[in-house]
Amino acid sequence: MHLDSPFKGLAHIPEHIFKKVRNSTFNALDRLVKTAIDNKVDFVLIVGDLFDNEKQSLKAQVHLRRAFEQLQHHDINVYLSYGNHDFINGNIHPVTYPDNVFIFPNEKVTHFTFKKDNEICAAIYGFSYENRSVLSKKAQEYQLLPGKIPFHIGMLHGSLHSNTDHDVYAPFYLSDLTEKNFDYWALGHIHQREVLKEHPSIVYPGNIQGRNRKETGDKGCYHVVLSKTDTAMTFIPLQSLQYNSLTIDVSDCDELHQLETKIQSEVSEYTKDSGPQLLQLLFKSNQDNLQKWNDEQMLDEVIELVNETILHQANWKYIFRYQVERLYSIDNELAQGEHFVGELIRHFDEVSIQSYLKELYQHKQARKYMEPITGEDELRIKHQAKHMLVHELLKNGGD
């Protein structure tokens, strides 16, 4: 849930919009509670990172307590664990939650049993992070309780061994989970929604509200119904606003007023059936005027004009970030040539940019503000750098 997320990098947006952004995680929590009540669920599972950091604000803790109290009024239990963001030893002033909330108390894998009509219906297993990181293979510690318990559910805040986009905590292989014969695995830590396996269901629901430009699209929870023969899962969006990315080819725009009209049209068409959105745009063009407008900061003025139009709608939109990319083309014959440019192009295709960024990411101060480079980021950077360099080398006939 990442309540109290600071939403870094958005301080420049209008104050009334930033206030909505800051409250978005709390609004998503309220929607989660309403969803649980409307669906008359037996219990809610929250697998770590309820808060964005270990020192929670009073606002966040009180809001969460009130949410749990609402669930209690409808006889809905909550089973929760703490993760690497809200680890137990970091919070010296915890709030006491109502009796319907069951918290895994430490890093030892333990269990709770859920009863309905005085009969045990499910065993729920999990652990909490005591400190910021858990590097051991916790999946190996899960063991089925003996006896005739209809359903066994594992809660695990961790990541696959193969994951490269996040810090790998409590690492596991899929086989570690499937061999346990659990009926369902509720996973936390990874913010991208993904069903790793269907039989048994091993599921990352993702976070309930996007928090930065890389967490795009719908965010929410899964409503899960377990039966003896089936696991029915329905994804339910909860976000109060979306981050989204839009690429616009403006090659046909010769004048600034054409550019403004193009952006208005593309944004309206892309977002016509959606709620409030923070948009990042990528402009592409095969003309030089786009870069000229950008260099002269005229593009800023166009974006400002567009924002003034789309910001005050009921389902508001706001362009908070944009990039410019010049469309270059590289002839295949040139790429295969036995000359310097051909060798340069082939080198781009083979080399990784990670080694060139190593010093930056190891810098004590800079790394605090750097986001990890994903595989998609690397491909985009390499593509743009390759085409830009080749264009500059050849624009005057190669002289």
C-alpha positions as CSV (number, residue, x, y, z in Angstrom):
1,M,0.0,0.0,0.0
2,H,3.0,2.3,0.7
3,L,0.9,4.8,2.7
4,D,2.7,8.1,3.1
5,S,4.6,7.8,-0.1
6,P,6.5,11.1,-0.7
7,F,6.0,11.0,-4.5
8,K,9.4,12.4,-5.2
9,G,10.0,14.4,-8.4
10,L,6.5,15.8,-8.5
11,A,7.0,19.0,-6.4
12,H,6.8,21.1,-9.5
13,I,3.2,20.3,-10.3
14,P,0.3,22.6,-9.2
15,E,-0.3,22.5,-5.5
16,H,-4.0,21.3,-5.7
17,I,-3.0,18.4,-8.0
18,F,0.0,17.5,-5.7
19,K,-2.4,17.3,-2.8
20,K,-4.5,14.8,-4.7
21,V,-1.4,12.8,-5.5
22,R,-0.3,12.8,-1.9
23,N,-3.7,11.5,-0.8
24,S,-3.9,8.9,-3.5
25,T,-2.6,6.0,-1.5
26,F,-5.1,6.7,1.3
27,N,-7.9,7.0,-1.3
28,A,-6.9,3.6,-2.7
29,L,-7.0,2.1,0.8
30,D,-10.5,3.4,1.3
31,R,-11.5,1.8,-2.0
32,L,-9.9,-1.5,-0.9
33,V,-12.0,-1.4,2.3
34,K,-15.2,-0.7,0.3
35,T,-14.4,-3.5,-2.1
36,A,-13.9,-6.0,0.7
37,I,-17.2,-5.0,2.3
38,D,-19.1,-5.0,-1.0
39,N,-17.8,-8.5,-1.8
40,K,-18.5,-9.8,1.7
41,V,-15.0,-11.4,1.9
42,D,-13.9,-13.5,4.8
43,F,-10.5,-11.8,5.2
44,V,-8.0,-9.5,3.6
45,L,-4.3,-10.3,3.1
46,I,-1.7,-7.6,3.1
47,V,1.8,-8.9,2.4
48,G,4.2,-6.2,3.6
49,D,4.9,-2.5,2.9
50,L,1.7,-1.1,4.3
51,F,3.8,2.1,4.8
52,D,6.4,3.6,2.6
53,N,9.0,3.8,5.4
54,E,9.7,2.5,8.9
55,K,8.9,5.8,10.6
56,Q,5.2,6.1,9.9
57,S,3.2,9.4,10.3
58,L,0.4,9.6,12.8
59,K,-1.9,10.3,9.8
60,A,-1.0,7.1,8.1
61,Q,-1.3,4.9,11.2
62,V,-4.7,6.4,12.3
63,H,-6.1,6.2,8.7
64,L,-5.1,2.5,8.6
65,R,-6.5,1.8,12.0
66,R,-9.9,3.3,11.0
67,A,-9.8,1.2,7.8
68,F,-9.4,-1.9,9.9
69,E,-12.2,-0.8,12.2
70,Q,-14.5,-0.5,9.3
71,L,-13.7,-4.1,8.3
72,Q,-14.2,-5.2,11.8
73,H,-17.8,-3.8,11.8
74,H,-18.4,-6.2,8.9
75,D,-16.7,-9.2,10.6
76,I,-13.8,-9.2,8.1
77,N,-10.4,-10.3,9.4
78,V,-7.1,-8.8,8.3
79,Y,-3.8,-10.9,8.1
80,L,-0.8,-8.8,7.6
81,S,3.0,-8.9,7.5
82,Y,5.6,-6.1,7.5
83,G,8.1,-5.8,4.6
84,N,11.4,-4.1,3.8
85,H,9.9,-0.6,3.8
86,D,8.0,-0.8,7.1
87,F,10.2,-3.4,9.0
88,I,9.3,-3.9,12.7
89,N,12.5,-2.6,14.4
90,G,12.2,0.7,12.5
91,N,8.9,1.7,14.0
92,I,9.3,2.6,17.6
93,H,5.8,4.1,18.0
94,P,3.4,1.5,16.5
95,V,-0.4,1.9,16.8
96,T,-2.5,-0.9,18.3
97,Y,-5.0,-2.3,15.8
98,P,-8.4,-3.8,16.5
99,D,-8.9,-7.5,17.3
100,N,-9.8,-8.5,13.7
101,V,-6.2,-7.8,12.7
102,F,-3.6,-10.6,12.9
103,I,0.0,-9.6,12.5
104,F,2.9,-12.0,11.9
105,P,5.2,-10.9,14.7
106,N,8.7,-11.7,13.5
107,E,10.9,-13.4,10.9
108,K,10.0,-16.9,11.9
109,V,7.4,-18.4,9.6
110,T,4.2,-19.0,11.7
111,H,0.5,-19.4,11.0
112,F,-3.0,-18.3,12.0
113,T,-6.1,-20.3,11.5
114,F,-9.3,-18.8,10.2
115,K,-12.6,-20.2,11.6
116,K,-16.1,-19.9,10.2
117,D,-19.1,-21.3,12.0
118,N,-16.6,-22.6,14.6
119,E,-14.8,-24.8,12.1
120,I,-11.2,-24.2,10.8
121,C,-11.5,-23.2,7.1
122,A,-8.0,-22.1,6.4
123,A,-4.4,-21.9,7.7
124,I,-2.6,-18.7,6.7
125,Y,1.2,-18.7,6.9
126,G,3.7,-15.9,6.9
127,F,6.5,-13.8,8.5
128,S,7.4,-10.1,9.0
129,Y,10.7,-8.4,8.3
130,E,12.3,-7.4,11.6
131,N,15.0,-5.3,9.7
132,R,15.3,-3.7,6.3
133,S,16.4,-6.8,4.4
134,V,15.8,-10.5,4.6
135,L,18.3,-12.4,2.4
136,S,17.6,-16.0,3.5
137,K,15.4,-18.4,1.5
138,K,12.3,-18.1,3.6
139,A,10.2,-20.2,1.2
140,Q,11.9,-23.3,2.5
141,E,10.5,-22.7,6.0
142,Y,6.9,-23.0,5.1
143,Q,5.4,-26.4,6.2
144,L,1.8,-27.6,6.0
145,L,0.0,-28.0,9.3
146,P,-1.2,-31.6,10.0
147,G,-4.9,-32.4,10.1
148,K,-7.8,-31.8,7.8
149,I,-7.6,-28.1,7.0
150,P,-9.5,-27.3,3.8
151,F,-7.2,-24.5,2.5
152,H,-3.5,-23.5,3.1
153,I,-2.5,-20.0,2.1
154,G,1.1,-18.7,2.1
155,M,2.0,-15.0,2.4
156,L,5.5,-14.2,1.2
157,H,7.1,-10.8,0.8
158,G,10.0,-11.6,-1.5
159,S,11.2,-12.0,-5.1
160,L,12.2,-14.6,-7.6
161,H,15.9,-15.3,-7.8
162,S,15.8,-14.2,-11.4
163,N,14.3,-10.7,-10.7
164,T,16.6,-7.9,-11.9
165,D,14.3,-4.9,-11.5
166,H,14.1,-4.8,-7.6
167,D,16.3,-5.7,-4.7
168,V,16.1,-9.4,-4.2
169,Y,14.8,-10.2,-0.7
170,A,13.6,-13.5,0.6
171,P,14.6,-15.1,-2.8
172,F,12.7,-18.1,-4.1
173,Y,12.3,-20.3,-7.1
174,L,8.8,-21.2,-8.3
175,S,9.5,-24.8,-7.5
176,D,10.1,-23.8,-3.9
177,L,6.5,-22.8,-3.7
178,T,4.8,-25.4,-5.9
179,E,6.3,-28.3,-4.0
180,K,4.7,-27.1,-0.7
181,N,1.2,-28.1,-1.9
182,F,-0.4,-24.8,-0.7
183,D,-3.7,-23.8,-2.3
184,Y,-2.7,-20.1,-2.8
185,W,0.4,-18.0,-2.5
186,A,-0.2,-14.3,-1.8
187,L,3.1,-12.4,-2.8
188,G,4.3,-9.0,-1.9
189,H,7.3,-6.7,-2.7
190,I,7.0,-6.5,-6.5
191,H,4.7,-3.7,-7.6
192,Q,4.0,-5.0,-11.1
193,R,0.9,-7.2,-11.2
194,E,1.7,-10.8,-12.3
195,V,0.3,-14.3,-12.0
196,L,3.4,-16.4,-11.8
197,K,1.4,-19.7,-11.9
198,E,-2.2,-20.7,-11.9
199,H,-2.2,-24.2,-10.4
200,P,-1.6,-23.5,-7.6
201,S,-2.2,-19.8,-7.9
202,I,1.0,-17.8,-7.1
203,V,0.2,-14.1,-7.4
204,Y,1.7,-10.7,-7.2
205,P,-1.3,-8.3,-7.1
206,G,1.0,-5.3,-7.3
207,N,0.5,-2.2,-5.3
208,I,-2.9,-0.5,-4.9
209,Q,-1.7,2.9,-6.2
210,G,1.0,3.8,-8.7
211,R,3.7,6.0,-7.1
212,N,6.0,7.0,-9.9
213,R,6.2,7.2,-13.7
214,K,7.3,3.5,-14.0
215,E,4.2,2.3,-12.1
216,T,1.7,2.8,-14.9
217,G,-1.9,1.6,-15.6
218,D,-4.4,0.1,-13.3
219,K,-3.4,-0.8,-9.8
220,G,-5.4,-2.7,-7.3
221,C,-6.1,-6.1,-5.6
222,Y,-7.4,-9.6,-6.4
223,H,-10.7,-10.8,-5.2
224,V,-10.1,-14.6,-4.7
225,V,-12.6,-17.3,-4.1
226,L,-11.2,-20.7,-3.2
227,S,-13.2,-23.9,-3.6
228,K,-12.3,-27.6,-3.5
229,T,-12.1,-27.7,-7.3
230,D,-11.1,-24.2,-8.4
231,T,-9.5,-20.8,-7.6
232,A,-11.5,-17.9,-9.1
233,M,-9.5,-14.6,-9.3
234,T,-10.8,-11.2,-10.3
235,F,-8.6,-8.2,-10.5
236,I,-10.2,-5.0,-9.1
237,P,-8.6,-1.6,-9.8
238,L,-8.3,0.6,-6.7
239,Q,-6.2,3.6,-7.8
240,S,-7.5,7.1,-7.5
241,L,-5.2,8.3,-10.3
242,Q,-3.0,6.6,-12.9
243,Y,0.4,7.2,-14.2
244,N,0.6,6.6,-18.0
245,S,3.0,7.0,-20.9
246,L,2.1,8.2,-24.4
247,T,4.2,8.4,-27.5
248,I,3.3,11.1,-30.1
249,D,4.8,11.3,-33.5
250,V,4.8,15.0,-34.4
251,S,6.7,14.8,-37.7
252,D,3.7,16.4,-39.5
253,C,3.8,19.5,-37.3
254,D,5.5,22.5,-39.0
255,E,4.1,25.2,-36.7
256,L,3.7,25.4,-32.9
257,H,-0.1,25.7,-33.1
258,Q,-0.2,22.4,-35.0
259,L,1.8,20.8,-32.2
260,E,-0.6,22.1,-29.6
261,T,-3.6,20.8,-31.5
262,K,-1.9,17.4,-32.1
263,I,-1.1,17.0,-28.4
264,Q,-4.6,17.9,-27.4
265,S,-6.1,15.4,-29.8
266,E,-3.8,12.6,-28.9
267,V,-4.2,13.1,-25.1
268,S,-8.0,13.3,-25.3
269,E,-8.3,10.2,-27.4
270,Y,-5.9,8.2,-25.2
271,T,-7.6,9.1,-21.9
272,K,-11.2,9.5,-22.9
273,D,-12.5,6.5,-20.9
274,S,-10.2,6.8,-17.9
275,G,-10.0,8.7,-14.6
276,P,-7.5,11.3,-13.4
277,Q,-4.0,10.8,-14.9
278,L,-0.5,12.0,-14.7
279,L,1.0,11.7,-18.1
280,Q,4.6,11.5,-19.4
281,L,4.9,12.1,-23.1
282,L,7.5,11.1,-25.6
283,F,7.6,13.2,-28.7
284,K,9.1,11.8,-31.9
285,S,9.8,13.6,-35.1
286,N,11.9,13.2,-38.3
287,Q,12.2,17.0,-38.5
288,D,14.7,19.3,-36.9
289,N,12.1,21.8,-35.7
290,L,11.1,19.7,-32.7
291,Q,14.6,19.8,-31.2
292,K,14.7,23.5,-32.0
293,W,11.5,24.2,-30.1
294,N,12.8,22.2,-27.2
295,D,16.1,24.0,-27.1
296,E,14.3,27.3,-27.1
297,Q,12.0,26.2,-24.4
298,M,9.0,26.8,-26.6
299,L,7.8,23.3,-26.0
300,D,7.4,24.1,-22.3
301,E,5.0,26.8,-23.3
302,V,3.0,24.5,-25.5
303,I,2.7,21.9,-22.7
304,E,1.6,24.6,-20.3
305,L,-1.2,25.7,-22.6
306,V,-2.3,22.1,-23.0
307,N,-2.3,21.5,-19.2
308,E,-4.4,24.6,-18.7
309,T,-7.1,22.9,-20.8
310,I,-7.0,19.4,-19.5
311,L,-6.3,20.1,-15.8
312,H,-9.7,21.4,-14.8
313,Q,-11.9,18.6,-16.1
314,A,-13.7,16.2,-13.7
315,N,-11.3,13.4,-14.7
316,W,-8.3,15.8,-14.9
317,K,-5.1,15.1,-16.7
318,Y,-1.7,16.6,-16.2
319,I,1.4,16.3,-18.3
320,F,4.1,16.2,-15.7
321,R,7.1,15.1,-17.8
322,Y,8.1,14.9,-21.5
323,Q,11.0,13.8,-23.6
324,V,12.0,14.5,-27.2
325,E,13.4,11.9,-29.5
326,R,14.6,12.6,-33.0
327,L,13.7,9.8,-35.5
328,Y,16.8,8.7,-37.4
329,S,17.1,5.8,-39.7
330,I,20.2,3.6,-40.3
331,D,20.5,2.0,-43.7
332,N,21.1,-1.8,-43.3
333,E,24.0,-1.7,-45.8
334,L,25.6,1.0,-43.7
335,A,25.3,-1.1,-40.6
336,Q,27.0,-4.1,-42.3
337,G,29.8,-2.0,-43.9
338,E,33.5,-2.7,-43.2
339,H,34.2,0.9,-42.1
340,F,34.2,2.9,-38.8
341,V,30.5,3.7,-38.8
342,G,29.5,0.1,-39.5
343,E,31.8,-1.1,-36.7
344,L,30.3,1.6,-34.4
345,I,26.8,0.5,-35.1
346,R,27.6,-3.2,-34.4
347,H,29.4,-2.2,-31.2
348,F,26.2,-0.5,-30.0
349,D,24.2,-3.6,-30.6
350,E,26.6,-5.8,-28.6
351,V,27.6,-3.7,-25.7
352,S,25.7,-3.1,-22.4
353,I,25.5,0.4,-20.9
354,Q,25.7,-0.9,-17.4
355,S,29.4,-0.6,-17.1
356,Y,29.3,3.0,-18.2
357,L,26.8,3.8,-15.4
358,K,28.5,1.8,-12.7
359,E,30.5,4.8,-11.3
360,L,27.3,7.0,-11.1
361,Y,25.2,4.3,-9.4
362,Q,28.0,3.7,-6.8
363,H,28.3,7.4,-6.0
364,K,27.2,7.9,-2.3
365,Q,25.1,10.9,-3.0
366,A,23.9,10.4,-6.5
367,R,22.6,6.9,-6.0
368,K,20.1,8.1,-3.5
369,Y,18.2,9.8,-6.3
370,M,18.7,7.3,-9.1
371,E,16.1,4.7,-10.1
372,P,17.4,1.3,-11.5
373,I,17.8,1.1,-15.2
374,T,15.4,-1.5,-16.6
375,G,16.0,-3.6,-19.7
376,E,13.5,-1.4,-21.6
377,D,15.4,1.8,-20.4
378,E,18.7,0.4,-21.7
379,L,17.3,-0.4,-25.1
380,R,15.8,3.0,-25.5
381,I,19.0,4.8,-24.4
382,K,21.1,2.7,-26.7
383,H,18.8,3.2,-29.6
384,Q,18.6,6.9,-29.2
385,A,22.4,7.3,-28.6
386,K,23.3,5.1,-31.6
387,H,21.1,7.0,-34.0
388,M,22.0,10.4,-32.8
389,L,25.8,9.7,-33.0
390,V,25.5,8.2,-36.5
391,H,23.4,11.1,-37.7
392,E,26.0,13.6,-36.3
393,L,28.8,11.7,-38.0
394,L,27.2,11.6,-41.4
395,K,25.1,14.8,-41.5
396,N,27.7,16.7,-43.5
397,G,28.5,13.8,-45.8
398,G,30.8,12.2,-43.3
399,D,33.4,15.0,-43.4
